[in-house]
Amino acid sequence: MPIRCEIISQDRVVFQDDVDIVVVPGAEGVMGILPHHAPLLSLLQMGIITVRKQGREEYFTVSGGVVEVAGNQVTVLANAAENVDEI
């Protein structure tokens, strides 16, 4: 069962899809978020967000913001975010 992931910067939706795992640079360290994760609200550090879907990984840069896990959804509200392939 996948988990819904949305990465949103100040000016656009950077990523939106159902994925297997989301790895984010949390304020207290790197966190892996799987389906059925406990509710969570955390600050983000500058770093890389990794999303994996069916063995394929995508990478996104993020420069701060917050991550919320509620239900079966991960929402990243980033100060700035970009797909690494677009840089």
C-alpha angles and dihedrals in degrees: 000000000000130000122230114243127193123179111191127182126190094271107030151001103270098185137003124171146109110272141176098233139000121205116196134180099242125191090256096041142294114327129197114209119200130178114290092026116165116261111278141176118187142158117246129227125214107278147087128316114206122199121187125198123174093338094311119112130206124192130211130185116226130187104199132303135120137294124209126191113194126159106328096332135096115202120189116193103191132189085220131351136174137177106250090227089060096054 
